[in-house]
Amino acid sequence: MGKEVRYVLEPGRKLTAEEIAMIEAARELPEVYDEDNPPIDPVAAPEQYAALMRAVAARNRRIAGHRAGTA
């Protein structure tokens, strides 16, 4: 298992080119599921899947509002 890395961004701080490259590289990594992070099957667990989609939509609205300066 890989080393866990935690990093707290300071408000207003811009990401460095190296940090952006790390994020881009992480997007290419495969998803890893285990007992603490199981895949959510929309057919087998429709309530759980619906809750996840509501949380994703709320996060996206919050992010969009923050970028527009309204959040």
N, CA, C and O atoms as a Tripos MOL2 file, in Angstrom:
@<TRIPOS>MOLECULE
protein
  284   283    71     0     0
PROTEIN
NO_CHARGES

@<TRIPOS>ATOM
      1 N           0.8430   -1.1760    0.0000 N.3       1 MET1
      2 CA          0.0000    0.0000    0.0000 C.3       1 MET1
      3 C           0.8920    1.2440    0.0000 C.2       1 MET1
      4 O           1.9610    1.2430    0.6090 O.2       1 MET1
      5 N           0.4570    2.2900   -0.6750 N.am      2 GLY2
      6 CA          1.2510    3.5120   -0.7680 C.3       2 GLY2
      7 C           1.2260    4.3120    0.5070 C.2       2 GLY2
      8 O           0.4010    4.0930    1.3930 O.2       2 GLY2
      9 N           2.1320    5.2270    0.5760 N.am      3 LYS3
     10 CA          2.2400    6.1030    1.7390 C.3       3 LYS3
     11 C           1.1040    7.1250    1.7110 C.2       3 LYS3
     12 O           0.8400    7.7380    0.6760 O.2       3 LYS3
     13 N           0.4420    7.3050    2.8410 N.am      4 GLU4
     14 CA         -0.6350    8.2870    2.9360 C.3       4 GLU4
     15 C          -0.0210    9.6760    3.0880 C.2       4 GLU4
     16 O           0.8780    9.8860    3.9010 O.2       4 GLU4
     17 N          -0.5170   10.6080    2.3000 N.am      5 VAL5
     18 CA         -0.0180   11.9670    2.3430 C.3       5 VAL5
     19 C          -1.1720   12.9010    2.6420 C.2       5 VAL5
     20 O          -2.2120   12.8330    1.9890 O.2       5 VAL5
     21 N          -1.0020   13.7540    3.6040 N.am      6 ARG6
     22 CA         -2.0170   14.7570    3.9330 C.3       6 ARG6
     23 C          -1.3820   16.1280    3.8040 C.2       6 ARG6
     24 O          -0.2430   16.3590    4.2110 O.2       6 ARG6
     25 N          -2.1560   17.0230    3.2260 N.am      7 TYR7
     26 CA         -1.6430   18.3630    3.0150 C.3       7 TYR7
     27 C          -2.8030   19.3300    3.1320 C.2       7 TYR7
     28 O          -3.8610   19.0950    2.5490 O.2       7 TYR7
     29 N          -2.6290   20.4040    3.8680 N.am      8 VAL8
     30 CA         -3.6720   21.4010    4.0420 C.3       8 VAL8
     31 C          -3.2930   22.6400    3.2490 C.2       8 VAL8
     32 O          -2.2270   23.2210    3.4530 O.2       8 VAL8
     33 N          -4.1750   23.0370    2.3440 N.am      9 LEU9
     34 CA         -3.9140   24.2400    1.5610 C.3       9 LEU9
     35 C          -4.3020   25.4730    2.3710 C.2       9 LEU9
     36 O          -5.3100   25.4780    3.0770 O.2       9 LEU9
     37 N          -3.5130   26.4810    2.2590 N.am     10 GLU10
     38 CA         -3.8190   27.7420    2.9130 C.3      10 GLU10
     39 C          -4.6990   28.5670    1.9780 C.2      10 GLU10
     40 O          -4.4680   28.5790    0.7690 O.2      10 GLU10
     41 N          -5.6980   29.2540    2.5160 N.am     11 PRO11
     42 CA         -6.5700   30.0670    1.6650 C.3      11 PRO11
     43 C          -5.7610   31.0920    0.8600 C.2      11 PRO11
     44 O          -4.8650   31.7500    1.3880 O.2      11 PRO11
     45 N          -6.0970   31.2080   -0.4200 N.am     12 GLY12
     46 CA         -5.4370   32.1820   -1.2770 C.3      12 GLY12
     47 C          -4.1160   31.7230   -1.8620 C.2      12 GLY12
     48 O          -3.5580   32.4070   -2.7200 O.2      12 GLY12
     49 N          -3.5990   30.5780   -1.4220 N.am     13 ARG13
     50 CA         -2.3200   30.0810   -1.9240 C.3      13 ARG13
     51 C          -2.5260   29.3850   -3.2570 C.2      13 ARG13
     52 O          -3.4380   28.5700   -3.3930 O.2      13 ARG13
     53 N          -1.7050   29.6880   -4.2250 N.am     14 LYS14
     54 CA         -1.7760   29.0580   -5.5450 C.3      14 LYS14
     55 C          -0.9880   27.7500   -5.5370 C.2      14 LYS14
     56 O           0.0370   27.6270   -4.8660 O.2      14 LYS14
     57 N          -1.4910   26.7720   -6.3030 N.am     15 LEU15
     58 CA         -0.7770   25.5130   -6.4350 C.3      15 LEU15
     59 C           0.4710   25.7160   -7.2870 C.2      15 LEU15
     60 O           0.4860   26.5210   -8.2180 O.2      15 LEU15
     61 N           1.5130   24.9700   -6.9460 N.am     16 THR16
     62 CA          2.7340   25.0260   -7.7510 C.3      16 THR16
     63 C           2.5530   24.1250   -8.9670 C.2      16 THR16
     64 O           1.6290   23.3130   -9.0120 O.2      16 THR16
     65 N           3.4260   24.2660   -9.9410 N.am     17 ALA17
     66 CA          3.3730   23.4120  -11.1250 C.3      17 ALA17
     67 C           3.5550   21.9440  -10.7360 C.2      17 ALA17
     68 O           2.9210   21.0620  -11.3140 O.2      17 ALA17
     69 N           4.4130   21.6880   -9.7660 N.am     18 GLU18
     70 CA          4.6410   20.3150   -9.3040 C.3      18 GLU18
     71 C           3.3710   19.7430   -8.6660 C.2      18 GLU18
     72 O           3.0380   18.5820   -8.9050 O.2      18 GLU18
     73 N           2.6630   20.5280   -7.8660 N.am     19 GLU19
     74 CA          1.4290   20.0670   -7.2380 C.3      19 GLU19
     75 C           0.3490   19.7790   -8.2870 C.2      19 GLU19
     76 O          -0.3730   18.7870   -8.1880 O.2      19 GLU19
     77 N           0.2490   20.6410   -9.2750 N.am     20 ILE20
     78 CA         -0.7210   20.4280  -10.3490 C.3      20 ILE20
     79 C          -0.3850   19.1480  -11.1080 C.2      20 ILE20
     80 O          -1.2830   18.3790  -11.4520 O.2      20 ILE20
     81 N           0.9000   18.9140  -11.3710 N.am     21 ALA21
     82 CA          1.3260   17.6910  -12.0640 C.3      21 ALA21
     83 C           0.9800   16.4520  -11.2350 C.2      21 ALA21
     84 O           0.5820   15.4300  -11.7930 O.2      21 ALA21
     85 N           1.1240   16.5320   -9.9220 N.am     22 MET22
     86 CA          0.7910   15.4060   -9.0500 C.3      22 MET22
     87 C          -0.7050   15.1070   -9.1050 C.2      22 MET22
     88 O          -1.1020   13.9420   -9.1380 O.2      22 MET22
     89 N          -1.5310   16.1420   -9.1140 N.am     23 ILE23
     90 CA         -2.9800   15.9590   -9.1860 C.3      23 ILE23
     91 C          -3.3620   15.3360  -10.5190 C.2      23 ILE23
     92 O          -4.1820   14.4190  -10.5700 O.2      23 ILE23
     93 N          -2.7700   15.8320  -11.5910 N.am     24 GLU24
     94 CA         -3.0510   15.2820  -12.9180 C.3      24 GLU24
     95 C          -2.6460   13.8060  -12.9900 C.2      24 GLU24
     96 O          -3.3700   12.9930  -13.5650 O.2      24 GLU24
     97 N          -1.5000   13.4620  -12.4130 N.am     25 ALA25
     98 CA         -1.0410   12.0730  -12.4120 C.3      25 ALA25
     99 C          -1.9810   11.1960  -11.5850 C.2      25 ALA25
    100 O          -2.2360   10.0480  -11.9490 O.2      25 ALA25
    101 N          -2.4950   11.7260  -10.4800 N.am     26 ALA26
    102 CA         -3.4010   10.9590   -9.6270 C.3      26 ALA26
    103 C          -4.7060   10.6390  -10.3410 C.2      26 ALA26
    104 O          -5.3270    9.6130  -10.0640 O.2      26 ALA26
    105 N          -5.1270   11.5010  -11.2530 N.am     27 ARG27
    106 CA         -6.3560   11.2440  -12.0070 C.3      27 ARG27
    107 C          -6.2510    9.9740  -12.8470 C.2      27 ARG27
    108 O          -7.2670    9.3600  -13.1720 O.2      27 ARG27
    109 N          -5.0440    9.5820  -13.1960 N.am     28 GLU28
    110 CA         -4.8270    8.4010  -14.0290 C.3      28 GLU28
    111 C          -4.7400    7.1050  -13.2180 C.2      28 GLU28
    112 O          -4.7510    6.0180  -13.7960 O.2      28 GLU28
    113 N          -4.6550    7.2040  -11.8920 N.am     29 LEU29
    114 CA         -4.5550    6.0090  -11.0500 C.3      29 LEU29
    115 C          -5.8880    5.2760  -11.0150 C.2      29 LEU29
    116 O          -6.9400    5.9080  -11.0970 O.2      29 LEU29
    117 N          -5.8610    3.9580  -10.8950 N.am     30 PRO30
    118 CA         -7.1170    3.2080  -10.8190 C.3      30 PRO30
    119 C          -7.8020    3.4200   -9.4690 C.2      30 PRO30
    120 O          -7.1540    3.7210   -8.4660 O.2      30 PRO30
    121 N          -9.1200    3.2570   -9.4680 N.am     31 GLU31
    122 CA         -9.8530    3.3220   -8.2050 C.3      31 GLU31
    123 C          -9.5270    2.0720   -7.4040 C.2      31 GLU31
    124 O          -9.4120    0.9820   -7.9640 O.2      31 GLU31
    125 N          -9.3800    2.2290   -6.1070 N.am     32 VAL32
    126 CA         -9.0590    1.0970   -5.2390 C.3      32 VAL32
    127 C         -10.1970    0.9420   -4.2380 C.2      32 VAL32
    128 O         -10.4870    1.8560   -3.4660 O.2      32 VAL32
    129 N         -10.8410   -0.2280   -4.2590 N.am     33 TYR33
    130 CA        -11.9330   -0.5080   -3.3440 C.3      33 TYR33
    131 C         -11.4760   -1.5040   -2.2960 C.2      33 TYR33
    132 O         -10.6580   -2.3830   -2.5670 O.2      33 TYR33
    133 N         -12.0180   -1.3550   -1.0900 N.am     34 ASP34
    134 CA        -11.7790   -2.3030   -0.0110 C.3      34 ASP34
    135 C         -13.0020   -2.2850    0.9000 C.2      34 ASP34
    136 O         -14.0240   -1.6960    0.5480 O.2      34 ASP34
    137 N         -12.9100   -2.9250    2.0690 N.am     35 GLU35
    138 CA        -14.0710   -2.9880    2.9550 C.3      35 GLU35
    139 C         -14.4760   -1.6120    3.4840 C.2      35 GLU35
    140 O         -15.6430   -1.4110    3.8200 O.2      35 GLU35
    141 N         -13.5520   -0.6710    3.5660 N.am     36 ASP36
    142 CA        -13.8760    0.6800    4.0150 C.3      36 ASP36
    143 C         -14.3350    1.5870    2.8760 C.2      36 ASP36
    144 O         -14.9160    2.6430    3.1240 O.2      36 ASP36
    145 N         -14.0810    1.1880    1.6350 N.am     37 ASN37
    146 CA        -14.4210    1.9880    0.4700 C.3      37 ASN37
    147 C         -14.9800    1.0710   -0.6260 C.2      37 ASN37
    148 O         -14.3340    0.8490   -1.6500 O.2      37 ASN37
    149 N         -16.1950    0.5390   -0.3920 N.am     38 PRO38
    150 CA        -16.7410   -0.3740   -1.3960 C.3      38 PRO38
    151 C         -17.3350    0.3950   -2.5740 C.2      38 PRO38
    152 O         -17.7340    1.5490   -2.4200 O.2      38 PRO38
    153 N         -17.3970   -0.2330   -3.7440 N.am     39 PRO39
    154 CA        -18.0720    0.4190   -4.8560 C.3      39 PRO39
    155 C         -19.5710    0.4980   -4.5590 C.2      39 PRO39
    156 O         -20.1150   -0.3800   -3.8890 O.2      39 PRO39
    157 N         -20.2310    1.5280   -5.0460 N.am     40 ILE40
    158 CA        -21.6650    1.6750   -4.8290 C.3      40 ILE40
    159 C         -22.3770    1.2700   -6.1130 C.2      40 ILE40
    160 O         -22.2190    1.9090   -7.1530 O.2      40 ILE40
    161 N         -23.1540    0.2110   -6.0280 N.am     41 ASP41
    162 CA        -23.8920   -0.3090   -7.1760 C.3      41 ASP41
    163 C         -25.2800    0.3270   -7.1980 C.2      41 ASP41
    164 O         -26.0580    0.1310   -6.2630 O.2      41 ASP41
    165 N         -25.6100    1.0930   -8.2560 N.am     42 PRO42
    166 CA        -26.9070    1.7570   -8.3010 C.3      42 PRO42
    167 C         -28.0850    0.7850   -8.3520 C.2      42 PRO42
    168 O         -29.2010    1.1610   -7.9960 O.2      42 PRO42
    169 N         -27.8600   -0.4470   -8.7840 N.am     43 VAL43
    170 CA        -28.9470   -1.4300   -8.8400 C.3      43 VAL43
    171 C         -29.1130   -2.1240   -7.4880 C.2      43 VAL43
    172 O         -30.2340   -2.3120   -7.0170 O.2      43 VAL43
    173 N         -27.9990   -2.5010   -6.8710 N.am     44 ALA44
    174 CA        -28.0520   -3.2330   -5.6030 C.3      44 ALA44
    175 C         -28.3600   -2.3270   -4.4110 C.2      44 ALA44
    176 O         -28.9610   -2.7700   -3.4320 O.2      44 ALA44
    177 N         -27.9520   -1.0650   -4.4920 N.am     45 ALA45
    178 CA        -28.1500   -0.1500   -3.3660 C.3      45 ALA45
    179 C         -28.6490    1.2060   -3.8890 C.2      45 ALA45
    180 O         -27.9160    2.1930   -3.8180 O.2      45 ALA45
    181 N         -29.8820    1.2710   -4.4100 N.am     46 PRO46
    182 CA        -30.3590    2.5130   -5.0250 C.3      46 PRO46
    183 C         -30.4400    3.6970   -4.0580 C.2      46 PRO46
    184 O         -30.1950    4.8360   -4.4550 O.2      46 PRO46
    185 N         -30.7820    3.4370   -2.7970 N.am     47 GLU47
    186 CA        -30.8640    4.5360   -1.8320 C.3      47 GLU47
    187 C         -29.4860    5.1260   -1.5660 C.2      47 GLU47
    188 O         -29.3270    6.3450   -1.5030 O.2      47 GLU47
    189 N         -28.4990    4.2630   -1.4110 N.am     48 GLN48
    190 CA        -27.1340    4.7190   -1.1630 C.3      48 GLN48
    191 C         -26.5990    5.4660   -2.3830 C.2      48 GLN48
    192 O         -25.9320    6.4910   -2.2440 O.2      48 GLN48
    193 N         -26.8880    4.9560   -3.5690 N.am     49 TYR49
    194 CA        -26.4390    5.6140   -4.7930 C.3      49 TYR49
    195 C         -27.1010    6.9830   -4.9410 C.2      49 TYR49
    196 O         -26.4360    7.9510   -5.3090 O.2      49 TYR49
    197 N         -28.4020    7.0760   -4.6590 N.am     50 ALA50
    198 CA        -29.1100    8.3600   -4.7460 C.3      50 ALA50
    199 C         -28.5290    9.3650   -3.7600 C.2      50 ALA50
    200 O         -28.3800   10.5420   -4.0900 O.2      50 ALA50
    201 N         -28.2000    8.9120   -2.5540 N.am     51 ALA51
    202 CA        -27.5990    9.8040   -1.5610 C.3      51 ALA51
    203 C         -26.2380   10.3010   -2.0340 C.2      51 ALA51
    204 O         -25.8960   11.4680   -1.8400 O.2      51 ALA51
    205 N         -25.4620    9.4130   -2.6570 N.am     52 LEU52
    206 CA        -24.1600    9.8140   -3.1830 C.3      52 LEU52
    207 C         -24.3320   10.8660   -4.2760 C.2      52 LEU52
    208 O         -23.6120   11.8640   -4.2910 O.2      52 LEU52
    209 N         -25.2760   10.6540   -5.1860 N.am     53 MET53
    210 CA        -25.4900   11.6070   -6.2760 C.3      53 MET53
    211 C         -25.9700   12.9660   -5.7490 C.2      53 MET53
    212 O         -25.5980   14.0030   -6.2970 O.2      53 MET53
    213 N         -26.7930   12.9690   -4.6900 N.am     54 ARG54
    214 CA        -27.2130   14.2410   -4.0830 C.3      54 ARG54
    215 C         -26.0160   14.9600   -3.4720 C.2      54 ARG54
    216 O         -25.8960   16.1790   -3.5940 O.2      54 ARG54
    217 N         -25.1310   14.2120   -2.8160 N.am     55 ALA55
    218 CA        -23.9420   14.8160   -2.2170 C.3      55 ALA55
    219 C         -23.0130   15.3770   -3.2950 C.2      55 ALA55
    220 O         -22.4410   16.4530   -3.1230 O.2      55 ALA55
    221 N         -22.8640   14.6590   -4.3940 N.am     56 VAL56
    222 CA        -22.0240   15.1330   -5.4930 C.3      56 VAL56
    223 C         -22.6070   16.4070   -6.0880 C.2      56 VAL56
    224 O         -21.8740   17.3610   -6.3470 O.2      56 VAL56
    225 N         -23.9250   16.4320   -6.3060 N.am     57 ALA57
    226 CA        -24.5790   17.6230   -6.8630 C.3      57 ALA57
    227 C         -24.4240   18.8210   -5.9290 C.2      57 ALA57
    228 O         -24.1560   19.9320   -6.3850 O.2      57 ALA57
    229 N         -24.5920   18.6010   -4.6300 N.am     58 ALA58
    230 CA        -24.4410   19.6880   -3.6670 C.3      58 ALA58
    231 C         -23.0070   20.2100   -3.6620 C.2      58 ALA58
    232 O         -22.7840   21.4190   -3.6010 O.2      58 ALA58
    233 N         -22.0390   19.3050   -3.7260 N.am     59 ARG59
    234 CA        -20.6360   19.7220   -3.7810 C.3      59 ARG59
    235 C         -20.3600   20.5320   -5.0380 C.2      59 ARG59
    236 O         -19.6900   21.5640   -4.9840 O.2      59 ARG59
    237 N         -20.8740   20.0670   -6.1640 N.am     60 ASN60
    238 CA        -20.6460   20.7810   -7.4170 C.3      60 ASN60
    239 C         -21.2800   22.1650   -7.3910 C.2      60 ASN60
    240 O         -20.6870   23.1210   -7.8920 O.2      60 ASN60
    241 N         -22.4820   22.2900   -6.8120 N.am     61 ARG61
    242 CA        -23.1110   23.6180   -6.6870 C.3      61 ARG61
    243 C         -22.2780   24.5180   -5.7900 C.2      61 ARG61
    244 O         -22.1030   25.7010   -6.0820 O.2      61 ARG61
    245 N         -21.7650   23.9600   -4.6980 N.am     62 ARG62
    246 CA        -20.9590   24.7430   -3.7660 C.3      62 ARG62
    247 C         -19.6790   25.2290   -4.4470 C.2      62 ARG62
    248 O         -19.2830   26.3830   -4.2870 O.2      62 ARG62
    249 N         -19.0400   24.3430   -5.2040 N.am     63 ILE63
    250 CA        -17.8170   24.7130   -5.9110 C.3      63 ILE63
    251 C         -18.1200   25.7660   -6.9680 C.2      63 ILE63
    252 O         -17.3890   26.7500   -7.0870 O.2      63 ILE63
    253 N         -19.1870   25.5740   -7.7340 N.am     64 ALA64
    254 CA        -19.5540   26.5400   -8.7760 C.3      64 ALA64
    255 C         -19.8700   27.8960   -8.1680 C.2      64 ALA64
    256 O         -19.4840   28.9270   -8.7180 O.2      64 ALA64
    257 N         -20.5690   27.9060   -7.0400 N.am     65 GLY65
    258 CA        -20.8850   29.1580   -6.3590 C.3      65 GLY65
    259 C         -19.6540   29.8460   -5.8270 C.2      65 GLY65
    260 O         -19.5520   31.0720   -5.8620 O.2      65 GLY65
    261 N         -18.7100   29.0520   -5.3300 N.am     66 HIS66
    262 CA        -17.4530   29.6160   -4.8060 C.3      66 HIS66
    263 C         -16.6620   30.2660   -5.9280 C.2      66 HIS66
    264 O         -16.0990   31.3470   -5.7540 O.2      66 HIS66
    265 N         -16.6200   29.6030   -7.0840 N.am     67 ARG67
    266 CA        -15.8800   30.1490   -8.2220 C.3      67 ARG67
    267 C         -16.5350   31.4090   -8.7570 C.2      67 ARG67
    268 O         -15.8520   32.3010   -9.2590 O.2      67 ARG67
    269 N         -17.8720   31.4890   -8.6520 N.am     68 ALA68
    270 CA        -18.5890   32.6630   -9.1370 C.3      68 ALA68
    271 C         -18.5940   33.7780   -8.0910 C.2      68 ALA68
    272 O         -19.0180   34.9000   -8.3680 O.2      68 ALA68
    273 N         -18.1170   33.4550   -6.8860 N.am     69 GLY69
    274 CA        -18.0650   34.4500   -5.8170 C.3      69 GLY69
    275 C         -19.3770   34.6150   -5.0910 C.2      69 GLY69
    276 O         -19.6010   35.6400   -4.4470 O.2      69 GLY69
    277 N         -20.2630   33.6120   -5.1810 N.am     70 THR70
    278 CA        -21.5650   33.7150   -4.5190 C.3      70 THR70
    279 C         -21.6920   32.8310   -3.3060 C.2      70 THR70
    280 O         -22.6910   32.9270   -2.5930 O.2      70 THR70
    281 N         -20.7380   31.9800   -3.0400 N.am     71 ALA71
    282 CA        -20.8310   31.0650   -1.9110 C.3      71 ALA71
    283 C         -20.2070   31.6480   -0.6690 C.2      71 ALA71
    284 O         -20.2000   31.0040    0.3800 O.2      71 ALA71
@<TRIPOS>BOND
     1     1     2 1
     2     2     3 1
     3     3     4 2
     4     3     5 am
     5     5     6 1
     6     6     7 1
     7     7     8 2
     8     7     9 am
     9     9    10 1
    10    10    11 1
    11    11    12 2
    12    11    13 am
    13    13    14 1
    14    14    15 1
    15    15    16 2
    16    15    17 am
    17    17    18 1
    18    18    19 1
    19    19    20 2
    20    19    21 am
    21    21    22 1
    22    22    23 1
    23    23    24 2
    24    23    25 am
    25    25    26 1
    26    26    27 1
    27    27    28 2
    28    27    29 am
    29    29    30 1
    30    30    31 1
    31    31    32 2
    32    31    33 am
    33    33    34 1
    34    34    35 1
    35    35    36 2
    36    35    37 am
    37    37    38 1
    38    38    39 1
    39    39    40 2
    40    39    41 am
    41    41    42 1
    42    42    43 1
    43    43    44 2
    44    43    45 am
    45    45    46 1
    46    46    47 1
    47    47    48 2
    48    47    49 am
    49    49    50 1
    50    50    51 1
    51    51    52 2
    52    51    53 am
    53    53    54 1
    54    54    55 1
    55    55    56 2
    56    55    57 am
    57    57    58 1
    58    58    59 1
    59    59    60 2
    60    59    61 am
    61    61    62 1
    62    62    63 1
    63    63    64 2
    64    63    65 am
    65    65    66 1
    66    66    67 1
    67    67    68 2
    68    67    69 am
    69    69    70 1
    70    70    71 1
    71    71    72 2
    72    71    73 am
    73    73    74 1
    74    74    75 1
    75    75    76 2
    76    75    77 am
    77    77    78 1
    78    78    79 1
    79    79    80 2
    80    79    81 am
    81    81    82 1
    82    82    83 1
    83    83    84 2
    84    83    85 am
    85    85    86 1
    86    86    87 1
    87    87    88 2
    88    87    89 am
    89    89    90 1
    90    90    91 1
    91    91    92 2
    92    91    93 am
    93    93    94 1
    94    94    95 1
    95    95    96 2
    96    95    97 am
    97    97    98 1
    98    98    99 1
    99    99   100 2
   100    99   101 am
   101   101   102 1
   102   102   103 1
   103   103   104 2
   104   103   105 am
   105   105   106 1
   106   106   107 1
   107   107   108 2
   108   107   109 am
   109   109   110 1
   110   110   111 1
   111   111   112 2
   112   111   113 am
   113   113   114 1
   114   114   115 1
   115   115   116 2
   116   115   117 am
   117   117   118 1
   118   118   119 1
   119   119   120 2
   120   119   121 am
   121   121   122 1
   122   122   123 1
   123   123   124 2
   124   123   125 am
   125   125   126 1
   126   126   127 1
   127   127   128 2
   128   127   129 am
   129   129   130 1
   130   130   131 1
   131   131   132 2
   132   131   133 am
   133   133   134 1
   134   134   135 1
   135   135   136 2
   136   135   137 am
   137   137   138 1
   138   138   139 1
   139   139   140 2
   140   139   141 am
   141   141   142 1
   142   142   143 1
   143   143   144 2
   144   143   145 am
   145   145   146 1
   146   146   147 1
   147   147   148 2
   148   147   149 am
   149   149   150 1
   150   150   151 1
   151   151   152 2
   152   151   153 am
   153   153   154 1
   154   154   155 1
   155   155   156 2
   156   155   157 am
   157   157   158 1
   158   158   159 1
   159   159   160 2
   160   159   161 am
   161   161   162 1
   162   162   163 1
   163   163   164 2
   164   163   165 am
   165   165   166 1
   166   166   167 1
   167   167   168 2
   168   167   169 am
   169   169   170 1
   170   170   171 1
   171   171   172 2
   172   171   173 am
   173   173   174 1
   174   174   175 1
   175   175   176 2
   176   175   177 am
   177   177   178 1
   178   178   179 1
   179   179   180 2
   180   179   181 am
   181   181   182 1
   182   182   183 1
   183   183   184 2
   184   183   185 am
   185   185   186 1
   186   186   187 1
   187   187   188 2
   188   187   189 am
   189   189   190 1
   190   190   191 1
   191   191   192 2
   192   191   193 am
   193   193   194 1
   194   194   195 1
   195   195   196 2
   196   195   197 am
   197   197   198 1
   198   198   199 1
   199   199   200 2
   200   199   201 am
   201   201   202 1
   202   202   203 1
   203   203   204 2
   204   203   205 am
   205   205   206 1
   206   206   207 1
   207   207   208 2
   208   207   209 am
   209   209   210 1
   210   210   211 1
   211   211   212 2
   212   211   213 am
   213   213   214 1
   214   214   215 1
   215   215   216 2
   216   215   217 am
   217   217   218 1
   218   218   219 1
   219   219   220 2
   220   219   221 am
   221   221   222 1
   222   222   223 1
   223   223   224 2
   224   223   225 am
   225   225   226 1
   226   226   227 1
   227   227   228 2
   228   227   229 am
   229   229   230 1
   230   230   231 1
   231   231   232 2
   232   231   233 am
   233   233   234 1
   234   234   235 1
   235   235   236 2
   236   235   237 am
   237   237   238 1
   238   238   239 1
   239   239   240 2
   240   239   241 am
   241   241   242 1
   242   242   243 1
   243   243   244 2
   244   243   245 am
   245   245   246 1
   246   246   247 1
   247   247   248 2
   248   247   249 am
   249   249   250 1
   250   250   251 1
   251   251   252 2
   252   251   253 am
   253   253   254 1
   254   254   255 1
   255   255   256 2
   256   255   257 am
   257   257   258 1
   258   258   259 1
   259   259   260 2
   260   259   261 am
   261   261   262 1
   262   262   263 1
   263   263   264 2
   264   263   265 am
   265   265   266 1
   266   266   267 1
   267   267   268 2
   268   267   269 am
   269   269   270 1
   270   270   271 1
   271   271   272 2
   272   271   273 am
   273   273   274 1
   274   274   275 1
   275   275   276 2
   276   275   277 am
   277   277   278 1
   278   278   279 1
   279   279   280 2
   280   279   281 am
   281   281   282 1
   282   282   283 1
   283   283   284 2
@<TRIPOS>SUBSTRUCTURE
     1 MET1         2 RESIDUE 1 A MET
     2 GLY2         6 RESIDUE 1 A GLY
     3 LYS3        10 RESIDUE 1 A LYS
     4 GLU4        14 RESIDUE 1 A GLU
     5 VAL5        18 RESIDUE 1 A VAL
     6 ARG6        22 RESIDUE 1 A ARG
     7 TYR7        26 RESIDUE 1 A TYR
     8 VAL8        30 RESIDUE 1 A VAL
     9 LEU9        34 RESIDUE 1 A LEU
    10 GLU10       38 RESIDUE 1 A GLU
    11 PRO11       42 RESIDUE 1 A PRO
    12 GLY12       46 RESIDUE 1 A GLY
    13 ARG13       50 RESIDUE 1 A ARG
    14 LYS14       54 RESIDUE 1 A LYS
    15 LEU15       58 RESIDUE 1 A LEU
    16 THR16       62 RESIDUE 1 A THR
    17 ALA17       66 RESIDUE 1 A ALA
    18 GLU18       70 RESIDUE 1 A GLU
    19 GLU19       74 RESIDUE 1 A GLU
    20 ILE20       78 RESIDUE 1 A ILE
    21 ALA21       82 RESIDUE 1 A ALA
    22 MET22       86 RESIDUE 1 A MET
    23 ILE23       90 RESIDUE 1 A ILE
    24 GLU24       94 RESIDUE 1 A GLU
    25 ALA25       98 RESIDUE 1 A ALA
    26 ALA26      102 RESIDUE 1 A ALA
    27 ARG27      106 RESIDUE 1 A ARG
    28 GLU28      110 RESIDUE 1 A GLU
    29 LEU29      114 RESIDUE 1 A LEU
    30 PRO30      118 RESIDUE 1 A PRO
    31 GLU31      122 RESIDUE 1 A GLU
    32 VAL32      126 RESIDUE 1 A VAL
    33 TYR33      130 RESIDUE 1 A TYR
    34 ASP34      134 RESIDUE 1 A ASP
    35 GLU35      138 RESIDUE 1 A GLU
    36 ASP36      142 RESIDUE 1 A ASP
    37 ASN37      146 RESIDUE 1 A ASN
    38 PRO38      150 RESIDUE 1 A PRO
    39 PRO39      154 RESIDUE 1 A PRO
    40 ILE40      158 RESIDUE 1 A ILE
    41 ASP41      162 RESIDUE 1 A ASP
    42 PRO42      166 RESIDUE 1 A PRO
    43 VAL43      170 RESIDUE 1 A VAL
    44 ALA44      174 RESIDUE 1 A ALA
    45 ALA45      178 RESIDUE 1 A ALA
    46 PRO46      182 RESIDUE 1 A PRO
    47 GLU47      186 RESIDUE 1 A GLU
    48 GLN48      190 RESIDUE 1 A GLN
    49 TYR49      194 RESIDUE 1 A TYR
    50 ALA50      198 RESIDUE 1 A ALA
    51 ALA51      202 RESIDUE 1 A ALA
    52 LEU52      206 RESIDUE 1 A LEU
    53 MET53      210 RESIDUE 1 A MET
    54 ARG54      214 RESIDUE 1 A ARG
    55 ALA55      218 RESIDUE 1 A ALA
    56 VAL56      222 RESIDUE 1 A VAL
    57 ALA57      226 RESIDUE 1 A ALA
    58 ALA58      230 RESIDUE 1 A ALA
    59 ARG59      234 RESIDUE 1 A ARG
    60 ASN60      238 RESIDUE 1 A ASN
    61 ARG61      242 RESIDUE 1 A ARG
    62 ARG62      246 RESIDUE 1 A ARG
    63 ILE63      250 RESIDUE 1 A ILE
    64 ALA64      254 RESIDUE 1 A ALA
    65 GLY65      258 RESIDUE 1 A GLY
    66 HIS66      262 RESIDUE 1 A HIS
    67 ARG67      266 RESIDUE 1 A ARG
    68 ALA68      270 RESIDUE 1 A ALA
    69 GLY69      274 RESIDUE 1 A GLY
    70 THR70      278 RESIDUE 1 A THR
    71 ALA71      282 RESIDUE 1 A ALA
